Amino acid sequence: RKVSLAPHRKTPGRMGISVIGAGNFTRLIMLPILSGLGELELRGICSARGMSALSTAKKRGFAFAATDSEEIFADVDSYAVCITTRHNLHAQLVIDALKRGKHVFVEKPLCLTHAELAEIQALASEPGAPILSVGCNRRFAPAVDKLRGHFLGVAPLSISYRFGAGELPPDSWPQDDIVGGGRLVGEATHAIDTCTAIAGSPPVRVYAESTAVVGAARTSDDRVFITLRHENGSISSISYQAGNDRGGPKERIEVFGGGRSGIVDDFASVELWRGGEVERDSGKRDKGHKAGFERFIAACRGGRPPFPHDEMFGVAWAALMAIRSLRDGMPVSRDAANQEGSA
């Protein structure tokens, strides 16, 4: 269940952090970033497949490897926990971590059900609760920062987000409603969150519609248009499409309001228009992973939460409501949903 790899030596000034999950995201994206942050001490890594955890632990210099998350939660020097398991495990691990007083970074989605969302929200909203952050990294991308700065103080905004998702086999685990939650909850959450960050306001109304097989009742959950109404009057239109060519452009954001326009292409190029003048910037694609982790670590050390709770929980709610709207063929408003929940 647990293999210690090195004698325990607490390094003054470094924050102990552990990881639950040892898949591709952890190994290829998360750990290279965390390893490069000298202020961290890598404590434990846990995976149901013990050999995967052990191999990763040896490569990255973790103090121990485990197959049971309880070993992570019991480690007194694990000040924070990163959760990168399959989606159906996220909510309970977040709940367990918060109850044990651990700061939590969880890769999106936060949860797969309304009951899970309600429990997490209650725990995270308690006075003195640990920091909770969700891996919706695009809101921290430099290009999105520039876009937000360009529209600072302007509302309402009109936001368009095109997301070319690429095909996934119908029998792959992200497509499974029970394990992955489907692609709207599992991946389109990125677009919902980014639009929310740009608007600076949580969603309060959701409507989703997808392509359909002519002559049949079956619809697609990964070729979808989602419309969001935000609390401050802004509106977002998300085109999440799996029917694209993988070699073509993937993500494009367009924003309008206050006599200004802004465009972000694939998080590499930015155009900001105002007064007939344009400011252009381009560089290496950066989707905000590093900045997101840095904000989480800073928050754990006593800073402000990486992003507002009303946006975090509003995004999780909107993703779940997009599925409901898709099934029912009707828009869903936050007030109506709250009334149903209290009935």
C-alpha positions in Angstrom: 0.0 0.0 0.0 2.9 2.4 0.7 6.5 2.4 -0.3 8.9 4.9 1.3 11.7 6.0 -1.1 13.7 8.3 1.0 14.2 9.2 4.7 11.9 11.9 5.8 13.7 15.3 5.8 11.4 18.3 6.1 12.9 21.2 4.2 12.3 24.6 5.9 10.2 26.9 3.8 9.0 24.3 1.4 5.4 23.3 1.2 4.6 19.6 1.1 2.3 18.5 -1.7 1.0 15.1 -2.8 -0.7 13.8 -5.9 -3.5 11.3 -6.3 -3.4 10.0 -9.9 -0.5 9.1 -12.1 -1.9 9.3 -15.6 -0.8 11.2 -18.7 -1.9 14.7 -17.4 0.0 14.1 -14.2 3.2 12.8 -15.8 3.4 15.0 -18.8 2.0 18.4 -17.6 1.5 18.6 -13.9 4.7 17.1 -12.5 7.2 18.9 -14.8 5.6 22.2 -13.6 5.5 21.2 -9.9 9.1 19.8 -10.0 10.2 23.2 -11.3 8.8 25.1 -8.4 11.6 25.1 -5.9 9.2 26.1 -3.0 7.6 22.6 -3.1 8.4 19.3 -1.4 7.0 16.4 -3.3 5.6 14.1 -0.6 3.5 11.2 -1.9 2.0 10.0 -5.2 -0.9 7.5 -5.2 -2.3 5.4 -8.0 -4.5 2.3 -8.1 -1.8 0.8 -10.3 1.0 0.7 -7.8 3.8 0.2 -10.3 2.7 3.4 -12.1 2.9 5.4 -8.8 6.2 3.8 -7.9 7.8 4.5 -11.3 6.7 8.1 -11.2 7.7 8.6 -7.6 11.3 7.4 -8.4 11.6 9.5 -11.5 10.3 12.7 -9.9 11.8 12.4 -6.4 8.6 11.8 -4.3 9.1 10.7 -0.7 6.7 7.8 -1.0 4.3 5.9 -3.4 1.0 4.5 -2.4 -2.1 2.7 -3.8 -4.5 4.0 -1.2 -5.4 7.7 -1.0 -5.7 7.3 2.8 -1.9 7.2 2.9 -1.9 10.7 1.3 -4.5 12.1 3.7 -2.7 10.6 6.7 0.6 12.3 5.8 0.9 15.2 8.1 3.4 16.9 5.9 1.1 16.9 2.8 -0.1 20.4 3.2 -1.9 20.3 -0.2 -3.2 17.5 -2.5 -3.6 17.5 -6.3 -6.2 15.1 -7.7 -5.9 13.9 -11.3 -7.8 10.6 -11.3 -10.7 9.6 -13.6 -13.6 12.0 -13.3 -16.0 9.8 -11.3 -13.5 9.8 -8.4 -12.9 13.5 -8.2 -15.8 14.6 -5.9 -15.3 12.1 -3.1 -11.5 12.7 -3.1 -12.1 16.4 -2.9 -14.6 15.9 0.0 -12.2 13.6 1.8 -9.3 16.1 1.4 -11.3 19.1 2.6 -12.5 17.2 5.6 -8.9 16.3 6.5 -7.9 20.0 6.2 -5.9 19.6 3.0 -5.8 22.3 0.4 -7.0 20.8 -2.9 -6.3 21.2 -6.6 -8.5 19.0 -8.6 -8.3 18.6 -12.4 -11.6 19.4 -14.0 -14.4 18.5 -13.7 -15.0 19.3 -10.0 -17.9 16.7 -9.8 -20.4 14.8 -11.9 -23.6 15.2 -9.9 -25.6 18.0 -8.2 -25.5 16.2 -4.9 -21.7 16.2 -5.1 -21.6 19.8 -6.0 -23.8 20.8 -3.1 -21.6 18.9 -0.6 -18.4 20.3 -1.9 -19.8 23.8 -2.0 -20.9 23.6 1.7 -17.5 22.3 2.8 -15.5 24.9 0.8 -17.7 27.7 2.1 -17.1 27.0 5.8 -15.1 29.6 7.7 -11.4 28.7 7.6 -12.0 26.0 5.0 -8.9 24.9 3.0 -8.2 26.4 -0.4 -10.0 24.6 -3.3 -9.0 25.1 -7.0 -10.2 23.4 -10.2 -7.9 22.8 -13.1 -9.6 25.2 -15.5 -6.3 26.5 -16.6 -7.3 28.6 -19.6 -8.6 31.4 -17.4 -4.9 31.9 -16.3 -3.5 31.9 -19.9 -1.5 35.1 -20.7 -3.7 35.7 -23.8 -6.9 35.6 -21.6 -5.2 38.0 -19.1 -4.7 40.4 -22.0 -8.2 40.0 -23.2 -9.6 40.6 -19.7 -7.5 43.7 -19.2 -8.7 45.1 -22.6 -12.3 44.8 -21.4 -11.7 45.8 -17.8 -14.8 47.6 -16.4 -16.9 46.9 -19.5 -20.2 45.0 -19.1 -22.2 43.4 -20.5 -19.9 41.5 -23.0 -20.7 39.3 -25.9 -18.4 36.3 -26.0 -17.9 33.6 -28.6 -15.7 30.5 -28.0 -15.1 27.9 -30.7 -13.6 24.7 -29.4 -12.6 22.1 -31.9 -12.5 19.0 -29.7 -11.5 16.2 -32.0 -13.1 12.8 -32.2 -13.1 10.3 -29.3 -14.4 6.7 -29.7 -17.9 6.3 -28.2 -16.7 3.6 -25.9 -13.8 5.7 -24.4 -14.0 6.4 -20.7 -14.5 10.3 -21.1 -17.6 9.5 -23.1 -19.0 7.3 -20.4 -21.6 9.2 -18.3 -20.8 7.3 -15.2 -17.0 7.4 -15.3 -16.1 10.5 -17.4 -19.4 12.4 -17.2 -19.4 13.0 -20.9 -17.4 15.5 -22.9 -19.5 18.5 -22.0 -18.7 18.1 -18.3 -15.3 16.6 -18.8 -13.9 19.1 -21.4 -16.4 21.8 -22.5 -16.1 22.9 -18.9 -12.8 24.7 -20.0 -14.8 26.9 -22.4 -17.6 27.5 -19.9 -15.0 28.6 -17.3 -13.0 30.8 -19.7 -16.1 32.6 -20.8 -17.1 33.1 -17.1 -13.6 34.5 -16.3 -13.8 36.9 -19.2 -17.3 38.0 -18.3 -16.3 38.2 -14.7 -19.6 36.9 -13.7 -21.1 33.4 -13.1 -23.7 31.8 -15.4 -27.3 32.0 -14.4 -29.0 30.5 -17.4 -27.9 27.7 -19.8 -29.3 26.3 -23.1 -27.6 23.6 -25.1 -28.5 22.0 -28.4 -26.6 19.4 -30.5 -26.6 17.8 -33.9 -29.0 14.8 -34.3 -29.3 11.8 -36.5 -32.1 12.5 -38.9 -35.0 10.2 -38.4 -33.8 9.0 -35.0 -34.0 10.3 -31.4 -30.3 10.0 -30.8 -28.3 13.3 -30.4 -24.6 13.9 -30.1 -23.0 15.1 -26.8 -19.8 16.3 -28.4 -21.2 18.5 -31.3 -23.0 21.1 -29.2 -23.8 24.8 -29.0 -24.1 26.1 -25.5 -25.5 29.6 -24.7 -24.8 31.1 -21.3 -26.5 34.1 -19.7 -24.2 35.6 -17.0 -25.3 37.4 -13.8 -24.0 40.7 -15.0 -26.0 40.5 -18.3 -23.1 39.2 -20.5 -23.8 36.4 -22.9 -21.5 33.6 -24.1 -21.9 31.3 -27.1 -19.8 28.1 -27.0 -19.4 25.9 -30.0 -17.9 22.6 -28.8 -17.4 20.4 -31.9 -15.9 17.0 -32.2 -16.4 16.8 -36.0 -13.3 18.9 -36.9 -10.1 17.9 -38.5 -7.4 17.5 -35.8 -4.9 19.4 -38.0 -7.1 22.5 -38.1 -7.5 25.4 -35.7 -8.7 24.3 -32.3 -9.8 27.2 -30.0 -10.8 30.7 -30.9 -12.3 33.4 -28.6 -14.0 36.6 -29.8 -15.2 39.3 -27.4 -17.2 42.4 -28.1 -18.5 45.3 -25.9 -17.9 48.9 -25.0 -16.8 49.8 -28.5 -13.9 47.3 -28.2 -13.2 43.9 -29.9 -10.8 41.2 -28.9 -9.7 37.9 -30.5 -7.5 35.1 -29.1 -6.4 32.3 -31.5 -5.2 29.0 -29.9 -3.8 30.9 -26.9 -0.9 32.0 -29.1 -2.0 35.2 -30.9 -4.1 38.1 -29.6 -5.8 41.0 -31.4 -7.2 43.9 -29.3 -9.2 46.6 -31.1 -10.2 50.0 -29.8 -10.8 53.4 -31.4 -10.0 51.9 -34.9 -6.5 50.9 -33.7 -5.3 47.3 -33.2 -2.7 45.9 -30.9 -1.4 42.5 -32.0 0.7 40.1 -30.0 1.8 36.5 -30.8 4.1 34.0 -29.3 4.3 30.5 -27.9 1.0 28.8 -27.1 0.4 29.0 -23.4 -2.9 27.6 -22.0 -2.2 28.7 -18.4 -1.2 25.5 -16.7 1.9 26.9 -15.0 0.2 30.1 -13.9 -2.7 28.2 -12.5 -0.5 26.0 -10.4 1.4 29.1 -9.2 -1.8 30.8 -8.2 -2.9 27.7 -6.3 0.4 27.5 -4.4 0.3 31.2 -3.6 -3.3 30.7 -2.3 -2.2 27.8 -0.1 0.4 30.0 1.5 -2.2 32.5 2.6 -3.3 34.3 -0.4 -6.7 34.8 -2.0 -8.4 31.8 -3.7 -7.2 31.3 -7.3 -10.6 32.4 -8.5 -13.9 33.4 -7.0 -16.1 30.6 -5.5 -19.2 31.9 -7.2 -17.5 31.5 -10.6 -16.0 28.0 -9.7 -19.3 26.6 -8.5 -21.3 28.4 -11.2 -19.2 26.8 -13.9 -19.7 23.3 -12.4 -23.4 24.0 -12.2 -23.6 25.3 -15.8 -21.8 22.2 -17.2 -24.2 19.9 -15.4 -27.2 22.0 -16.6 -25.9 21.9 -20.2 -26.4 18.2 -20.1 -29.9 18.6 -18.6 -30.8 21.2 -21.2 -29.5 18.9 -24.0 -31.7 16.1 -22.7 -34.8 18.2 -22.0 -34.5 20.5 -25.0 -35.2 23.5 -22.7 -33.1 26.3 -21.2 -32.4 26.0 -17.4 -32.2 29.0 -15.2 -30.4 29.1 -11.8 -33.4 30.4 -9.9 -35.7 27.7 -11.3 -33.1 25.0 -10.6 -32.7 26.3 -7.0 -36.4 26.3 -6.4 -36.6 22.7 -7.7 -33.8 21.7 -5.4 -35.5 23.1 -2.3 -39.0 21.7 -3.1 
